Amino acid sequence: MRYMDSIIAGFGGQGVMLIGNLLAYAGMKDGLNVTYIPVYGPEMRGGTANCTVVLSDEDIGSPIIHRPKSIISMNRPSLDKFQPRVEDNGIHIINSSLIDMDLADAKRLKCYGVPCNEIADELGNTRMANMVAIGAFVQASGIIPLDAVIGSLENVISPRYHKLIPANTKAIEAGAKHVA
C-alpha cells in the first residue's frame, strides 16, 4: 500500500499552499487518490499558513490529519506547532535557513535539514525555497516520482508564469539532491 499524509507549514508568502497543491496534482498524475486542505492564518502574507495533503492508492477515509506521517516546516512557529504531532519515525523536512537544527526531534523523527533559502538564492530566486523543500520531501519520502512533481508544475503555476517552470524544476531537483 502506498500512503503518505503530510502537513506543510510556514508563513504566508512562502508558497506553502502552492507546494501542497503541487504535491496533490503530482499524486493524481501518479494515479493516487489525494486530498488537499489549505488553512490560512489571519493574514495572507506574513501570517501563518499550512495545508494538509493525503496521498494513497486506496480510498481516503478522512482528509483530517491529527498525527501526520510527515511535515515540512518552513519556519520556527511551524516546527513548534506541528513537530510534536508527527508519528514516531515520521519524516520532517526542516528549512534550516530559518530554523535551528538543534530544535529538530532527531531522536524520534527522520529529520532532514535543508537550507531552502540558500539553495534558492544560489539558483537565483529566494522565492523558490518552497520548491527546494518539496523536492527534498519527495526524495526523502519516495511516495511519488520526482518526474510527477516536475510534470505537474504547469497545473499549479499560472500560465503567465510558465516561463518560470525551468527554474522551479531546477529548485525541485536541487532539494531532492540535497537529501539523496
N, CA and C atoms as an extended XYZ file, in Angstrom:
540
Properties=species:S:1:pos:R:3:atomname:S:1:resname:S:1:resid:I:1 pbc="F F F"
N         0.843       -1.188        0.000 N   MET     1
C         0.000        0.000        0.000 CA  MET     1
C         0.884        1.245        0.000 C   MET     1
N         0.538        2.178       -0.843 N   ARG     2
C         1.221        3.475       -0.863 CA  ARG     2
C         0.341        4.472       -0.119 C   ARG     2
N         0.898        5.081        0.909 N   TYR     3
C         0.153        6.053        1.691 CA  TYR     3
C         1.123        7.036        2.330 C   TYR     3
N         0.797        8.320        2.264 N   MET     4
C         1.563        9.345        2.962 CA  MET     4
C         0.623       10.501        3.243 C   MET     4
N         0.657       10.976        4.474 N   ASP     5
C        -0.052       12.208        4.779 CA  ASP     5
C         0.971       13.194        5.310 C   ASP     5
N         0.707       14.459        5.056 N   SER     6
C         1.694       15.471        5.407 CA  SER     6
C         1.026       16.794        5.738 C   SER     6
N         1.663       17.512        6.645 N   ILE     7
C         1.309       18.901        6.896 CA  ILE     7
C         2.479       19.738        6.394 C   ILE     7
N         2.171       20.715        5.586 N   ILE     8
C         3.169       21.635        5.054 CA  ILE     8
C         2.860       22.989        5.668 C   ILE     8
N         3.836       23.585        6.360 N   ALA     9
C         3.541       24.798        7.119 CA  ALA     9
C         4.656       25.830        7.017 C   ALA     9
N         4.239       27.086        7.091 N   GLY    10
C         5.169       28.212        7.069 CA  GLY    10
C         4.389       29.490        7.277 C   GLY    10
N         4.987       30.608        6.907 N   PHE    11
C         4.235       31.851        6.994 CA  PHE    11
C         3.743       32.232        5.606 C   PHE    11
N         2.691       33.048        5.579 N   GLY    12
C         2.123       33.490        4.313 CA  GLY    12
C         3.196       34.120        3.447 C   GLY    12
N         3.196       33.783        2.165 N   GLY    13
C         4.186       34.312        1.247 CA  GLY    13
C         5.321       33.342        0.959 C   GLY    13
N         5.425       32.252        1.719 N   GLN    14
C         6.477       31.268        1.472 CA  GLN    14
C         6.081       30.225        0.420 C   GLN    14
N         4.873       30.291       -0.072 N   GLY    15
C         4.457       29.358       -1.110 CA  GLY    15
C         4.067       27.986       -0.597 C   GLY    15
N         3.633       27.927        0.659 N   VAL    16
C         3.229       26.670        1.273 CA  VAL    16
C         2.028       26.061        0.544 C   VAL    16
N         1.028       26.877        0.236 N   MET    17
C        -0.169       26.366       -0.445 CA  MET    17
C         0.177       25.885       -1.854 C   MET    17
N         1.085       26.600       -2.498 N   LEU    18
C         1.481       26.224       -3.853 CA  LEU    18
C         2.109       24.832       -3.871 C   LEU    18
N         3.023       24.557       -2.938 N   ILE    19
C         3.663       23.235       -2.977 CA  ILE    19
C         2.732       22.130       -2.479 C   ILE    19
N         1.787       22.473       -1.604 N   GLY    20
C         0.770       21.493       -1.222 CA  GLY    20
C        -0.088       21.117       -2.408 C   GLY    20
N        -0.496       22.126       -3.154 N   ASN    21
C        -1.286       21.915       -4.366 CA  ASN    21
C        -0.471       21.115       -5.392 C   ASN    21
N         0.809       21.449       -5.519 N   LEU    22
C         1.695       20.738       -6.442 CA  LEU    22
C         1.805       19.264       -6.059 C   LEU    22
N         1.976       18.989       -4.784 N   LEU    23
C         2.059       17.606       -4.314 CA  LEU    23
C         0.773       16.850       -4.620 C   LEU    23
N        -0.360       17.496       -4.425 N   ALA    24
C        -1.648       16.857       -4.720 CA  ALA    24
C        -1.784       16.555       -6.217 C   ALA    24
N        -1.457       17.520       -7.067 N   TYR    25
C        -1.520       17.282       -8.518 CA  TYR    25
C        -0.580       16.155       -8.927 C   TYR    25
N         0.632       16.162       -8.362 N   ALA    26
C         1.603       15.125       -8.709 CA  ALA    26
C         1.098       13.746       -8.285 C   ALA    26
N         0.448       13.681       -7.122 N   GLY    27
C        -0.140       12.421       -6.684 CA  GLY    27
C        -1.195       11.926       -7.655 C   GLY    27
N        -2.050       12.839       -8.107 N   MET    28
C        -3.071       12.456       -9.090 CA  MET    28
C        -2.416       11.995      -10.384 C   MET    28
N        -1.388       12.726      -10.814 N   LYS    29
C        -0.671       12.373      -12.042 CA  LYS    29
C        -0.086       10.968      -11.928 C   LYS    29
N         0.303       10.582      -10.719 N   ASP    30
C         0.887        9.267      -10.491 CA  ASP    30
C        -0.172        8.203      -10.170 C   ASP    30
N        -1.449        8.556      -10.306 N   GLY    31
C        -2.522        7.582      -10.142 CA  GLY    31
C        -3.020        7.371       -8.725 C   GLY    31
N        -2.654        8.264       -7.802 N   LEU    32
C        -3.084        8.121       -6.411 CA  LEU    32
C        -4.359        8.911       -6.140 C   LEU    32
N        -5.069        8.519       -5.095 N   ASN    33
C        -6.162        9.327       -4.565 CA  ASN    33
C        -5.515       10.406       -3.703 C   ASN    33
N        -6.087       11.612       -3.728 N   VAL    34
C        -5.484       12.701       -2.963 CA  VAL    34
C        -6.548       13.554       -2.281 C   VAL    34
N        -6.144       14.174       -1.178 N   THR    35
C        -6.921       15.265       -0.594 CA  THR    35
C        -5.939       16.398       -0.324 C   THR    35
N        -6.452       17.605       -0.404 N   TYR    36
C        -5.659       18.812       -0.161 CA  TYR    36
C        -6.553       19.805        0.566 C   TYR    36
N        -6.124       20.224        1.751 N   ILE    37
C        -6.911       21.193        2.519 CA  ILE    37
C        -5.998       22.345        2.940 C   ILE    37
N        -6.254       23.542        2.407 N   PRO    38
C        -5.472       24.711        2.844 CA  PRO    38
C        -6.052       25.320        4.118 C   PRO    38
N        -5.166       25.858        4.980 N   VAL    39
C        -5.585       26.547        6.206 CA  VAL    39
C        -4.795       27.847        6.274 C   VAL    39
N        -5.497       28.956        6.270 N   TYR    40
C        -4.838       30.260        6.310 CA  TYR    40
C        -4.922       30.868        7.691 C   TYR    40
N        -3.879       31.607        8.063 N   GLY    41
C        -3.900       32.370        9.309 CA  GLY    41
C        -4.616       33.687        9.081 C   GLY    41
N        -4.508       34.616       10.027 N   PRO    42
C        -5.240       35.862        9.928 CA  PRO    42
C        -4.831       36.742        8.745 C   PRO    42
N        -3.585       36.673        8.330 N   GLU    43
C        -3.164       37.455        7.175 CA  GLU    43
C        -2.639       36.498        6.119 C   GLU    43
N        -2.721       36.911        4.865 N   MET    44
C        -2.174       36.081        3.796 CA  MET    44
C        -0.650       36.146        3.834 C   MET    44
N        -0.074       37.345        3.750 N   ARG    45
C         1.383       37.480        3.770 CA  ARG    45
C         1.848       37.765        5.172 C   ARG    45
N         2.716       36.926        5.662 N   GLY    46
C         3.266       37.141        6.994 CA  GLY    46
C         2.542       36.372        8.086 C   GLY    46
N         1.268       36.033        7.870 N   GLY    47
C         0.537       35.227        8.851 CA  GLY    47
C         0.899       33.768        8.666 C   GLY    47
N         0.392       32.928        9.531 N   THR    48
C         0.689       31.505        9.397 CA  THR    48
C        -0.149       30.885        8.294 C   THR    48
N         0.408       29.886        7.674 N   ALA    49
C        -0.301       29.168        6.621 CA  ALA    49
C         0.131       27.706        6.689 C   ALA    49
N        -0.816       26.818        6.512 N   ASN    50
C        -0.461       25.404        6.398 CA  ASN    50
C        -1.508       24.697        5.566 C   ASN    50
N        -1.139       23.538        5.093 N   CYS    51
C        -2.087       22.721        4.353 CA  CYS    51
C        -1.797       21.265        4.666 C   CYS    51
N        -2.809       20.459        4.478 N   THR    52
C        -2.647       19.023        4.651 CA  THR    52
C        -2.849       18.350        3.298 C   THR    52
N        -2.017       17.370        3.038 N   VAL    53
C        -2.107       16.596        1.805 CA  VAL    53
C        -2.064       15.120        2.184 C   VAL    53
N        -2.990       14.364        1.635 N   VAL    54
C        -3.006       12.914        1.822 CA  VAL    54
C        -2.897       12.280        0.442 C   VAL    54
N        -1.979       11.334        0.305 N   LEU    55
C        -1.773       10.588       -0.937 CA  LEU    55
C        -1.930        9.108       -0.619 C   LEU    55
N        -2.760        8.405       -1.400 N   SER    56
C        -2.987        6.991       -1.119 CA  SER    56
C        -3.423        6.249       -2.378 C   SER    56
N        -3.026        4.995       -2.472 N   ASP    57
C        -3.524        4.183       -3.585 CA  ASP    57
C        -4.850        3.509       -3.221 C   ASP    57
N        -5.322        3.738       -2.007 N   GLU    58
C        -6.629        3.255       -1.581 CA  GLU    58
C        -7.535        4.454       -1.297 C   GLU    58
N        -8.813        4.206       -1.049 N   ASP    59
C        -9.726        5.287       -0.705 CA  ASP    59
C        -9.239        5.991        0.556 C   ASP    59
N        -9.440        7.297        0.604 N   ILE    60
C        -9.032        8.094        1.760 CA  ILE    60
C       -10.260        8.303        2.628 C   ILE    60
N       -10.196        7.802        3.853 N   GLY    61
C       -11.340        7.874        4.751 CA  GLY    61
C       -11.619        9.276        5.248 C   GLY    61
N       -10.572       10.040        5.532 N   SER    62
C       -10.744       11.394        6.047 CA  SER    62
C        -9.540       12.234        5.652 C   SER    62
N        -9.787       13.480        5.262 N   PRO    63
C        -8.670       14.366        4.922 CA  PRO    63
C        -8.056       15.042        6.157 C   PRO    63
N        -8.654       14.813        7.314 N   ILE    64
C        -8.168       15.432        8.551 CA  ILE    64
C        -7.010       14.592        9.102 C   ILE    64
N        -5.918       15.268        9.429 N   ILE    65
C        -4.726       14.571        9.925 CA  ILE    65
C        -4.423       15.061       11.335 C   ILE    65
N        -4.477       14.153       12.300 N   HIS    66
C        -4.126       14.519       13.670 CA  HIS    66
C        -2.674       14.162       13.983 C   HIS    66
N        -2.223       12.997       13.495 N   ARG    67
C        -0.844       12.517       13.727 CA  ARG    67
C        -0.215       12.260       12.362 C   ARG    67
N         0.310       13.307       11.711 N   PRO    68
C         0.837       13.124       10.357 CA  PRO    68
C         2.068       12.227       10.323 C   PRO    68
N         2.259       11.590        9.185 N   LYS    69
C         3.445       10.771        8.962 CA  LYS    69
C         4.629       11.639        8.546 C   LYS    69
N         4.345       12.879        8.151 N   SER    70
C         5.425       13.759        7.703 CA  SER    70
C         4.993       15.220        7.805 C   SER    70
N         6.014       16.080        7.904 N   ILE    71
C         5.767       17.519        7.854 CA  ILE    71
C         6.911       18.214        7.129 C   ILE    71
N         6.582       19.350        6.582 N   ILE    72
C         7.572       20.285        6.060 CA  ILE    72
C         7.404       21.547        6.890 C   ILE    72
N         8.463       21.931        7.601 N   SER    73
C         8.437       23.150        8.420 CA  SER    73
C         9.294       24.207        7.741 C   SER    73
N         8.648       25.266        7.277 N   MET    74
C         9.371       26.331        6.581 CA  MET    74
C         9.831       27.438        7.529 C   MET    74
N         9.276       27.472        8.757 N   ASN    75
C         9.696       28.475        9.749 CA  ASN    75
C         9.558       27.903       11.162 C   ASN    75
N        10.110       28.613       12.128 N   ARG    76
C        10.140       28.127       13.518 CA  ARG    76
C         8.756       27.923       14.124 C   ARG    76
N         7.809       28.865       13.971 N   PRO    77
C         6.484       28.624       14.555 CA  PRO    77
C         5.824       27.343       14.019 C   PRO    77
N         6.088       27.011       12.776 N   SER    78
C         5.526       25.784       12.196 CA  SER    78
C         6.140       24.554       12.836 C   SER    78
N         7.439       24.581       13.046 N   LEU    79
C         8.108       23.470       13.731 CA  LEU    79
C         7.543       23.314       15.140 C   LEU    79
N         7.451       24.418       15.862 N   ASP    80
C         6.946       24.365       17.239 CA  ASP    80
C         5.535       23.785       17.313 C   ASP    80
N         4.702       24.159       16.359 N   LYS    81
C         3.301       23.734       16.392 CA  LYS    81
C         3.103       22.284       15.941 C   LYS    81
N         3.794       21.874       14.877 N   PHE    82
C         3.471       20.586       14.266 CA  PHE    82
C         4.436       19.445       14.571 C   PHE    82
N         5.696       19.728       14.884 N   GLN    83
C         6.653       18.644       15.119 CA  GLN    83
C         6.185       17.659       16.203 C   GLN    83
N         5.620       18.129       17.326 N   PRO    84
C         5.195       17.174       18.361 CA  PRO    84
C         4.086       16.214       17.902 C   PRO    84
N         3.355       16.590       16.868 N   ARG    85
C         2.243       15.764       16.402 CA  ARG    85
C         2.653       14.649       15.454 C   ARG    85
N         3.855       14.723       14.885 N   VAL    86
C         4.280       13.750       13.878 CA  VAL    86
C         4.470       12.368       14.512 C   VAL    86
N         4.009       11.339       13.789 N   GLU    87
C         4.180        9.960       14.243 CA  GLU    87
C         5.661        9.649       14.426 C   GLU    87
N         5.969        8.767       15.355 N   ASP    88
C         7.343        8.304       15.536 CA  ASP    88
C         7.877        7.762       14.211 C   ASP    88
N         9.139        8.053       13.945 N   ASN    89
C         9.818        7.675       12.697 CA  ASN    89
C         9.272        8.389       11.472 C   ASN    89
N         8.490        9.442       11.689 N   GLY    90
C         7.979       10.224       10.579 CA  GLY    90
C         9.071       11.061        9.940 C   GLY    90
N         8.768       11.585        8.779 N   ILE    91
C         9.716       12.401        8.015 CA  ILE    91
C         9.476       13.868        8.326 C   ILE    91
N        10.567       14.594        8.601 N   HIS    92
C        10.461       16.023        8.882 CA  HIS    92
C        11.480       16.772        8.027 C   HIS    92
N        10.978       17.515        7.058 N   ILE    93
C        11.824       18.385        6.242 CA  ILE    93
C        11.829       19.745        6.938 C   ILE    93
N        13.028       20.226        7.272 N   ILE    94
C        13.169       21.469        8.038 CA  ILE    94
C        13.946       22.485        7.217 C   ILE    94
N        13.373       23.653        7.037 N   ASN    95
C        14.072       24.741        6.355 CA  ASN    95
C        15.143       25.273        7.305 C   ASN    95
N        16.335       24.714        7.195 N   SER    96
C        17.409       25.081        8.117 CA  SER    96
C        17.951       26.483        7.869 C   SER    96
N        17.454       27.158        6.844 N   SER    97
C        17.799       28.572        6.642 CA  SER    97
C        17.162       29.435        7.726 C   SER    97
N        15.998       29.008        8.226 N   LEU    98
C        15.244       29.802        9.198 CA  LEU    98
C        15.043       29.097       10.535 C   LEU    98
N        15.425       27.831       10.626 N   ILE    99
C        15.181       27.052       11.835 CA  ILE    99
C        16.491       26.424       12.291 C   ILE    99
N        16.804       26.597       13.556 N   ASP   100
C        17.989       25.988       14.156 CA  ASP   100
C        17.769       24.478       14.235 C   ASP   100
N        18.667       23.704       13.661 N   MET   101
C        18.514       22.246       13.631 CA  MET   101
C        18.597       21.617       15.024 C   MET   101
N        19.077       22.350       16.019 N   ASP   102
C        19.073       21.834       17.392 CA  ASP   102
C        17.645       21.634       17.905 C   ASP   102
N        16.672       22.259       17.254 N   LEU   103
C        15.270       22.140       17.656 CA  LEU   103
C        14.596       20.901       17.058 C   LEU   103
N        15.278       20.248       16.136 N   ALA   104
C        14.714       19.061       15.489 CA  ALA   104
C        14.677       17.893       16.468 C   ALA   104
N        13.582       17.159       16.453 N   ASP   105
C        13.420       15.978       17.305 CA  ASP   105
C        14.014       14.764       16.578 C   ASP   105
N        15.336       14.823       16.377 N   ALA   106
C        16.029       13.813       15.573 CA  ALA   106
C        16.070       12.437       16.234 C   ALA   106
N        15.806       12.350       17.522 N   LYS   107
C        15.775       11.041       18.188 CA  LYS   107
C        14.499       10.277       17.834 C   LYS   107
N        13.443       11.015       17.544 N   ARG   108
C        12.140       10.406       17.291 CA  ARG   108
C        11.755       10.394       15.815 C   ARG   108
N        12.271       11.370       15.063 N   LEU   109
C        11.871       11.555       13.668 CA  LEU   109
C        13.061       11.459       12.724 C   LEU   109
N        12.773       11.217       11.465 N   LYS   110
C        13.795       11.277       10.410 CA  LYS   110
C        13.833       12.728        9.943 C   LYS   110
N        14.770       13.488       10.471 N   CYS   111
C        14.842       14.921       10.202 CA  CYS   111
C        15.873       15.225        9.122 C   CYS   111
N        15.470       16.066        8.187 N   TYR   112
C        16.335       16.489        7.100 CA  TYR   112
C        16.431       18.009        7.129 C   TYR   112
N        17.592       18.514        7.484 N   GLY   113
C        17.812       19.951        7.445 CA  GLY   113
C        18.169       20.357        6.035 C   GLY   113
N        17.369       21.228        5.458 N   VAL   114
C        17.592       21.669        4.086 CA  VAL   114
C        17.647       23.199        4.091 C   VAL   114
N        18.777       23.781        3.718 N   PRO   115
C        18.872       25.241        3.676 CA  PRO   115
C        18.137       25.781        2.438 C   PRO   115
N        16.826       25.730        2.497 N   CYS   116
C        15.991       26.042        1.333 CA  CYS   116
C        16.259       27.440        0.768 C   CYS   116
N        16.365       28.430        1.653 N   ASN   117
C        16.577       29.798        1.178 CA  ASN   117
C        17.920       29.944        0.477 C   ASN   117
N        18.977       29.375        1.071 N   GLU   118
C        20.302       29.489        0.469 CA  GLU   118
C        20.374       28.773       -0.871 C   GLU   118
N        19.791       27.583       -0.944 N   ILE   119
C        19.786       26.847       -2.212 CA  ILE   119
C        19.026       27.644       -3.266 C   ILE   119
N        17.883       28.194       -2.893 N   ALA   120
C        17.102       29.010       -3.834 CA  ALA   120
C        17.888       30.247       -4.256 C   ALA   120
N        18.582       30.887       -3.298 N   ASP   121
C        19.420       32.051       -3.625 CA  ASP   121
C        20.477       31.686       -4.658 C   ASP   121
N        21.133       30.547       -4.446 N   GLU   122
C        22.171       30.099       -5.385 CA  GLU   122
C        21.602       29.884       -6.783 C   GLU   122
N        20.324       29.508       -6.841 N   LEU   123
C        19.671       29.296       -8.133 CA  LEU   123
C        19.121       30.600       -8.725 C   LEU   123
N        19.200       31.687       -7.940 N   GLY   124
C        18.819       32.989       -8.481 CA  GLY   124
C        17.509       33.572       -8.015 C   GLY   124
N        16.766       32.869       -7.140 N   ASN   125
C        15.486       33.420       -6.694 CA  ASN   125
C        15.088       32.812       -5.343 C   ASN   125
N        15.195       33.608       -4.285 N   THR   126
C        14.855       33.145       -2.930 CA  THR   126
C        13.430       32.618       -2.846 C   THR   126
N        12.541       33.136       -3.677 N   ARG   127
C        11.137       32.724       -3.617 CA  ARG   127
C        10.918       31.274       -4.024 C   ARG   127
N        11.956       30.617       -4.531 N   MET   128
C        11.837       29.203       -4.902 CA  MET   128
C        12.218       28.274       -3.745 C   MET   128
N        12.370       28.810       -2.545 N   ALA   129
C        12.700       27.976       -1.379 CA  ALA   129
C        11.646       26.884       -1.186 C   ALA   129
N        10.400       27.198       -1.488 N   ASN   130
C         9.333       26.198       -1.361 CA  ASN   130
C         9.548       25.019       -2.310 C   ASN   130
N        10.020       25.304       -3.508 N   MET   131
C        10.269       24.234       -4.482 CA  MET   131
C        11.433       23.357       -4.038 C   MET   131
N        12.436       23.964       -3.417 N   VAL   132
C        13.547       23.194       -2.857 CA  VAL   132
C        12.993       22.234       -1.796 C   VAL   132
N        12.117       22.751       -0.946 N   ALA   133
C        11.541       21.937        0.135 CA  ALA   133
C        10.727       20.767       -0.408 C   ALA   133
N         9.916       21.002       -1.424 N   ILE   134
C         9.088       19.904       -1.942 CA  ILE   134
C         9.950       18.866       -2.646 C   ILE   134
N        11.018       19.301       -3.291 N   GLY   135
C        11.949       18.348       -3.898 CA  GLY   135
C        12.583       17.458       -2.846 C   GLY   135
N        12.992       18.068       -1.727 N   ALA   136
C        13.586       17.307       -0.621 CA  ALA   136
C        12.569       16.324       -0.053 C   ALA   136
N        11.338       16.772        0.120 N   PHE   137
C        10.291       15.912        0.677 CA  PHE   137
C        10.030       14.696       -0.212 C   PHE   137
N         9.881       14.928       -1.507 N   VAL   138
C         9.581       13.831       -2.426 CA  VAL   138
C        10.730       12.825       -2.442 C   VAL   138
N        11.953       13.317       -2.427 N   GLN   139
C        13.116       12.421       -2.399 CA  GLN   139
C        13.152       11.629       -1.091 C   GLN   139
N        12.954       12.296        0.028 N   ALA   140
C        13.035       11.639        1.338 CA  ALA   140
C        11.908       10.629        1.552 C   ALA   140
N        10.710       10.950        1.078 N   SER   141
C         9.558       10.077        1.315 CA  SER   141
C         9.442        8.958        0.290 C   SER   141
N         9.835        9.226       -0.944 N   GLY   142
C         9.704        8.241       -2.007 CA  GLY   142
C         8.273        7.918       -2.383 C   GLY   142
N         7.324        8.734       -1.947 N   ILE   143
C         5.908        8.436       -2.186 CA  ILE   143
C         5.521        8.548       -3.657 C   ILE   143
N         6.126        9.468       -4.372 N   ILE   144
C         5.859        9.623       -5.809 CA  ILE   144
C         7.172        9.949       -6.510 C   ILE   144
N         7.236        9.699       -7.810 N   PRO   145
C         8.455       10.038       -8.542 CA  PRO   145
C         8.619       11.561       -8.681 C   PRO   145
N         9.849       12.001       -8.677 N   LEU   146
C        10.146       13.416       -8.858 CA  LEU   146
C         9.583       13.927      -10.184 C   LEU   146
N         9.609       13.077      -11.206 N   ASP   147
C         9.098       13.481      -12.520 CA  ASP   147
C         7.613       13.846      -12.467 C   ASP   147
N         6.846       13.185      -11.593 N   ALA   148
C         5.423       13.512      -11.468 CA  ALA   148
C         5.253       14.928      -10.914 C   ALA   148
N         6.135       15.312       -9.992 N   VAL   149
C         6.080       16.665       -9.418 CA  VAL   149
C         6.448       17.692      -10.484 C   VAL   149
N         7.551       17.447      -11.151 N   ILE   150
C         8.005       18.382      -12.187 CA  ILE   150
C         6.965       18.483      -13.303 C   ILE   150
N         6.384       17.362      -13.681 N   GLY   151
C         5.364       17.353      -14.728 CA  GLY   151
C         4.061       18.020      -14.323 C   GLY   151
N         3.877       18.270      -13.037 N   SER   152
C         2.651       18.911      -12.548 CA  SER   152
C         2.802       20.418      -12.366 C   SER   152
N         3.997       20.941      -12.543 N   LEU   153
C         4.205       22.390      -12.366 CA  LEU   153
C         3.257       23.216      -13.221 C   LEU   153
N         3.031       22.775      -14.451 N   GLU   154
C         2.157       23.544      -15.348 CA  GLU   154
C         0.716       23.611      -14.840 C   GLU   154
N         0.335       22.673      -13.952 N   ASN   155
C        -1.020       22.677      -13.396 CA  ASN   155
C        -1.199       23.671      -12.259 C   ASN   155
N        -0.118       24.049      -11.600 N   VAL   156
C        -0.247       24.914      -10.422 CA  VAL   156
C         0.356       26.304      -10.614 C   VAL   156
N         1.161       26.461      -11.638 N   ILE   157
C         1.738       27.776      -11.923 CA  ILE   157
C         0.895       28.430      -13.005 C   ILE   157
N         0.490       29.656      -12.758 N   SER   158
C        -0.333       30.400      -13.699 CA  SER   158
C         0.333       30.439      -15.077 C   SER   158
N        -0.446       30.282      -16.135 N   PRO   159
C         0.140       30.277      -17.489 CA  PRO   159
C         1.056       31.474      -17.775 C   PRO   159
N         0.748       32.624      -17.215 N   ARG   160
C         1.607       33.785      -17.486 CA  ARG   160
C         2.990       33.646      -16.843 C   ARG   160
N         3.138       32.684      -15.912 N   TYR   161
C         4.422       32.433      -15.270 CA  TYR   161
C         5.065       31.118      -15.705 C   TYR   161
N         4.542       30.510      -16.762 N   HIS   162
C         5.109       29.237      -17.223 CA  HIS   162
C         6.577       29.362      -17.603 C   HIS   162
N         7.019       30.569      -17.904 N   LYS   163
C         8.441       30.772      -18.217 CA  LYS   163
C         9.332       30.446      -17.010 C   LYS   163
N         8.730       30.402      -15.811 N   LEU   164
C         9.489       30.085      -14.592 CA  LEU   164
C         9.564       28.581      -14.302 C   LEU   164
N         8.896       27.772      -15.098 N   ILE   165
C         8.897       26.328      -14.848 CA  ILE   165
C        10.310       25.736      -14.885 C   ILE   165
N        11.163       26.097      -15.854 N   PRO   166
C        12.529       25.533      -15.826 CA  PRO   166
C        13.291       25.884      -14.533 C   PRO   166
N        13.150       27.097      -14.041 N   ALA   167
C        13.829       27.494      -12.800 CA  ALA   167
C        13.260       26.723      -11.611 C   ALA   167
N        11.938       26.562      -11.573 N   ASN   168
C        11.317       25.789      -10.494 CA  ASN   168
C        11.738       24.329      -10.556 C   ASN   168
N        11.896       23.801      -11.760 N   THR   169
C        12.369       22.423      -11.934 CA  THR   169
C        13.759       22.267      -11.324 C   THR   169
N        14.635       23.222      -11.591 N   LYS   170
C        15.988       23.167      -11.020 CA  LYS   170
C        15.944       23.219       -9.495 C   LYS   170
N        15.038       24.016       -8.945 N   ALA   171
C        14.917       24.115       -7.486 CA  ALA   171
C        14.426       22.798       -6.889 C   ALA   171
N        13.463       22.172       -7.529 N   ILE   172
C        12.966       20.873       -7.061 CA  ILE   172
C        14.092       19.838       -7.092 C   ILE   172
N        14.806       19.808       -8.201 N   GLU   173
C        15.915       18.855       -8.338 CA  GLU   173
C        17.016       19.117       -7.306 C   GLU   173
N        17.286       20.387       -7.027 N   ALA   174
C        18.320       20.732       -6.030 CA  ALA   174
C        17.906       20.268       -4.630 C   ALA   174
N        16.630       20.423       -4.294 N   GLY   175
C        16.140       19.943       -2.999 CA  GLY   175
C        16.254       18.436       -2.889 C   GLY   175
N        15.901       17.743       -3.961 N   ALA   176
C        15.996       16.279       -3.966 CA  ALA   176
C        17.450       15.836       -3.818 C   ALA   176
N        18.321       16.507       -4.520 N   LYS   177
C        19.753       16.159       -4.471 CA  LYS   177
C        20.316       16.379       -3.060 C   LYS   177
N        19.808       17.388       -2.376 N   HIS   178
C        20.324       17.708       -1.045 CA  HIS   178
C        20.076       16.576       -0.029 C   HIS   178
N        18.993       15.847       -0.185 N   VAL   179
C        18.690       14.769        0.769 CA  VAL   179
C        19.010       13.379        0.226 C   VAL   179
N        19.419       13.311       -1.031 N   ALA   180
C        19.716       11.994       -1.654 CA  ALA   180
C        20.946       11.340       -1.030 C   ALA   180
